[in-house]
Amino acid sequence: MTQSLRAVIIDDETNAREALTNLLRIVSPEVTVCGEARNADAGIELIQKERPNLIFLDIQMPGKTGFDLLSSFEKVDFGVIFTTAYQEYAIRAFRFSAIDYLLKPIDPDELQTAVAKFKDKVGSVNPEQLQILQEQLDPVRAPRLVERKRNDNQRIALPTAEGIHFVQMTDIIQCESLGSYTKFHLIKGPAIVVSRLLKEYEEILDNYYFFRVHQSNIINLEHIKRYVKGDGGQVWMSDNTEIEVSRRRKDEFLSLLSDFYVNSGKLK
């Protein structure tokens, strides 16, 4: 028997609410839309009244934001799928936080996938996830596409079958491709394996001092102990692992490495 879900839609755009409702009827008929709201205050009242399993929440609305709505609840005991018109670094931000999202205009297949993922985990959004997402979406704090940002004080949410791990980026030594999975090697504790491609994390970490030196490895420049010259060369990491640098990535890698040391003040 298909699991029935009760959902509400909170979005200031009437057309967006109607389009999402119609899409849900078609691709996810197990979802019953039990109410709609056009702003955060009305959304809070609606959630308190209907007690939905799932909310589809716009981020930018007149007055209070979607974040303000969620912060008004002592405990977020419902699932959240953000609907947003954000572009550019939006995908990176949501992947950093491991929060589900749908970019407008909403694609039917992506909507169906998002609902299916929610049904599988039936979880709520963690406050730490929201904090990471807000930090990444903040246009002042978010890294610009033309420059890299230091890894200091930045966390990333890594979703696994056991739950979500919140990891300081400075604690990541390298990310290793394991086919459809990515293995995070850390300075402390066991490695964390996430069911996402290394390519996705390359896109996420692109504005920080991480670099994909090889098809199978993204390394944290802060953990390089030594670089050995060669055709492409090899790097020795802080955990004493040796990683090959591909020949075609060598020049870009050495340029970034120099930039990192100059900006960090370690190279005068």
C-alpha positions, 0 to 999 in steps of 0.5 A, a space after each residue: 500500500 502506498 504511503 500517504 503524505 500530507 503536505 502544504 505549500 508556502 510560496 508568495 507566487 500564486 502561479 508557483 503554488 498552482 503549478 506545484 499542486 498540479 504536478 504533485 497530482 500527476 507525478 506523486 498522487 500519494 501526496 495530498 496538499 492540505 493547504 497553501 500559504 503566501 507568506 511565512 506568517 500564514 505558513 506558520 499558522 497553516 503548519 500549526 493547524 494541519 500538522 503536515 508530514 512535508 512542506 514545500 517552502 520558498 526561501 525568498 518571500 516578502 517580509 519573513 523568509 523561509 528560514 524565519 518560518 523554520 526558526 519559529 518552530 522549537 522543533 522542526 518535526 516535518 520534512 522540508 523541500 525548498 523551492 527556490 529560484 536561486 541560481 549559480 551557487 544555489 546548487 553548491 549551497 544545498 549540496 553543502 547542507 544536504 537539504 533537498 531542494 527544487 529549482 524553479 521552474 520545477 521539473 516533474 522528474 526532480 519533484 518525483 525524486 525529491 518526494 521519493 527521497 523524503 519517503 525513504 528517510 522520513 526525516 526533518 531538517 537539522 538546525 545545523 543543516 539550515 545554518 550551513 545552507 544560510 551561510 552558503 546562500 548569504 551573498 556576502 559570505 558565499 565565495 565568489 566564482 572568481 576567487 577561492 576562499 579559505 577552508 577555515 570555519 566552514 562545515 559540510 554536511 555528509 549524508 550517509 545511511 546512518 545519518 548526517 555527519 557535520 564535518 569541518 572542511 579543515 578536517 578533510 584530508 582528501 576525497 576518494 572516488 569509489 565508483 558511485 560513492 565518495 570516501 572522505 578521509 579525515 584527520 580523526 576518526 574513521 572515513 565517511 562514505 557518501 553515496 554521491 559521485 566525486 564529481 558532485 563534490 568537485 563542484 561543491 568544493 570548487 571555490 575552496 582550497 581543494 583540487 582534483 589532482 586525479 580522476 579518483 582524488 580531490 585533495 585539501 591543499 592544507 594537508 599537503 606535506 610534500 610535492 614530488 616532481 615527475 611526469 605529473 608528480 605525486 603529493 604526500 598528504 598529512 596522513 602519509 598517503 601518496 597521491 598521483 597528480 595527473 599530467 594534464 592537471 599539473 600546471 593548474 595544480 601548481 598554480 593553485 598551490 602557489 596561490 594558496 601558500 601566498 594567501 595563507 602567509 606561509 610563502 613570502 
